[in-house]
Amino acid sequence: MLIARAARELFVEHGWSGTSVRAVAAAAGVSEATIYAIYGSKAGLATSLIDSADEGADVERATAELIAGKDDPRAQLRALAGFDRRLFESAGDVLRIMIEGSRQHAALADAYRMGRDRGDQVRREVYEAWPQSVWRPDMTAAHALDVAAALCSIDTFDVLRGERGWTPDQIESWWATTLGELFFGSTDER
């Protein structure tokens, strides 16, 4: 879609605050009224970019991997780590814009939180389906959500990729292995 592509390019180039609906409309060759009719607001336009970010990370693939690994928590952790890696690779620019804008605009903060909540809901459902016997004694599904959010974040991805020179494959592998150790203990299969 021309509007979404124009919005993404302008948000990436100029940031949240430096991009106006008028500029997006001009770049897309549509009227401002068209953008407001489709997206409702600048925050609505940005929210649509979150939806396209999920698609770029291949939600269908992640879903298939989660289903295929339903009896293997480590396989499901690998599927979730793979999704996060693809999300940050394909839409890290959008996520950074959302984070920047959410500091100043409540509507964008709500949109960003909604996206995070969707991811948390999937993880919660996956984690809660695992038998208690696989967890370390000091780990719960609720605590695991917090651990995963801290470890598998855009900030961690950026530091490892940009500052430390890790490849996306290395990051994904480290996430899956580290979460497995934190959640389940030893790397031996239980």
URQUI-V922215 format. One record per residue. RES is the residue in three letters. SS is DSSP state (alpha for helix, beta for strand, coil for the rest). Layout:
# URQUI-V922215
RES,SS  RES,SS
This chain:
# URQUI-V922215
MET,coil  LEU,alpha  ILE,alpha  ALA,alpha  ARG,alpha  ALA,alpha  ALA,alpha  ARG,alpha  GLU,alpha  LEU,alpha  PHE,alpha  VAL,alpha  GLU,alpha  HIS,alpha  GLY,coil  TRP,coil  SER,coil  GLY,coil  THR,coil  SER,coil  VAL,alpha  ARG,alpha  ALA,alpha  VAL,alpha  ALA,alpha  ALA,alpha  ALA,alpha  ALA,alpha  GLY,coil  VAL,coil  SER,coil  GLU,alpha  ALA,alpha  THR,alpha  ILE,alpha  TYR,alpha  ALA,alpha  ILE,alpha  TYR,alpha  GLY,coil  SER,coil  LYS,alpha  ALA,alpha  GLY,alpha  LEU,alpha  ALA,alpha  THR,alpha  SER,alpha  LEU,alpha  ILE,alpha  ASP,alpha  SER,alpha  ALA,alpha  ASP,alpha  GLU,alpha  GLY,alpha  ALA,coil  ASP,coil  VAL,alpha  GLU,alpha  ARG,alpha  ALA,alpha  THR,alpha  ALA,alpha  GLU,alpha  LEU,alpha  ILE,alpha  ALA,alpha  GLY,coil  LYS,coil  ASP,coil  ASP,coil  PRO,alpha  ARG,alpha  ALA,alpha  GLN,alpha  LEU,alpha  ARG,alpha  ALA,alpha  LEU,alpha  ALA,alpha  GLY,alpha  PHE,alpha  ASP,alpha  ARG,alpha  ARG,alpha  LEU,alpha  PHE,alpha  GLU,alpha  SER,alpha  ALA,alpha  GLY,alpha  ASP,alpha  VAL,alpha  LEU,alpha  ARG,alpha  ILE,alpha  MET,alpha  ILE,alpha  GLU,alpha  GLY,alpha  SER,alpha  ARG,coil  GLN,coil  HIS,coil  ALA,alpha  ALA,alpha  LEU,alpha  ALA,alpha  ASP,alpha  ALA,alpha  TYR,alpha  ARG,alpha  MET,alpha  GLY,alpha  ARG,alpha  ASP,alpha  ARG,alpha  GLY,alpha  ASP,alpha  GLN,alpha  VAL,alpha  ARG,alpha  ARG,alpha  GLU,alpha  VAL,alpha  TYR,alpha  GLU,alpha  ALA,alpha  TRP,coil  PRO,coil  GLN,alpha  SER,alpha  VAL,alpha  TRP,coil  ARG,coil  PRO,coil  ASP,coil  MET,coil  THR,coil  ALA,alpha  ALA,alpha  HIS,alpha  ALA,alpha  LEU,alpha  ASP,alpha  VAL,alpha  ALA,alpha  ALA,alpha  ALA,alpha  LEU,alpha  CYS,coil  SER,coil  ILE,alpha  ASP,alpha  THR,alpha  PHE,alpha  ASP,alpha  VAL,alpha  LEU,alpha  ARG,alpha  GLY,alpha  GLU,alpha  ARG,coil  GLY,coil  TRP,coil  THR,coil  PRO,alpha  ASP,alpha  GLN,alpha  ILE,alpha  GLU,alpha  SER,alpha  TRP,alpha  TRP,alpha  ALA,alpha  THR,alpha  THR,alpha  LEU,alpha  GLY,alpha  GLU,alpha  LEU,alpha  PHE,alpha  PHE,alpha  GLY,coil  SER,coil  THR,coil  ASP,coil  GLU,coil  ARG,coil
